């Protein structure tokens, strides 16, 4: 069905504000677990490894659900799918709040992981009802508020869990999600399906989901160390086989889940690659900086407490939240190429400098602020640019692929940084060597620098 049948209605600030408020509530629910993991481990009687599984479950589910949600939103309407998805997330939040044991908590996290799909669904709605320039700004706002929700969740998790109970740290954000979903339902007009007569490519959905699931689990297993080379090879072959099978199915399907012609366009594939490098480099910094704060002050570290580390990281969290809103404005004014180059240069210079200058707390604080700001502006600019350059019927799936790429890039960066520190840890003291942090920062800078080579390659390809 042609795109001209999409309603010409324009949404106002209250509707955009409602989407932003929903994103804020979702970001809050997503982030309450990390600061409360020690408490959850004590009350549920679980090990640190099982505690890490709680966090990873949400990330893995989100990576799998996002492209499915985006495609369903493209086919059946963003509002319709968003409301149903929020019902799943709300059920997960309430289940996690009532969880008496680890299995029930993990099930709640599986349902909550569907929240990542809310981002591409929100992008579908703003793309349909706003002109291109306003769409980019609105996407930046929604992304920024989702990031800001992470700050809120991190801040309130401890007080809620310790002052009331662990149940309330899940329940209150869930109630906010229910309330904001009702407001979105009331303020957002119904968006008719663009392709109501075409079926869903379920083989493609299954194979892409399997590929992402195997990839996320593989990243976790391989970078945690201890796997024999044969097992690493088996995981690699499995991911490659699933990806190859997905591509083969998409080529033969009349109505594929992902139009490979869209994915092959320089603007699309380069956005995915750039997003991956930017978030992978930032993921490494995001892991290394608090670890360096925590190293004993007897050596090269600072011996900071958990509370102190939270205070040191707060400026970076604020920069990350603000950067999302500015990313949409920046791409509207300067274009994605200039924004990505500027962000890559800031990241590379900052992280390489940090490899040699990390002897004072303020140096780490400033580095975290700069890298968080650059990663937020750059990745949001790519999201906003992609959302307005692909055809309207592909908005959901295109932006969901970028959202998934952000999750995979950050997860890989964190796991690689953890592996570098683990390899450089002194078995006697249990502390990583300073050289391990230097190596991690240098590698993070090199990963970010690859963004510049990708931009250059795209330029040459376009001219050719």
Helices and strands as residue ranges (DSSP letters): G 3-5, H 13-44, H 48-76, H 78-98, H 102-112, G 113-116, H 117-129, H 132-163, H 166-187, H 202-223, H 229-252, H 260-264, H 266-294, H 306-334, H 336-356, H 361-389, G 392-394, H 395-423, H 434-463
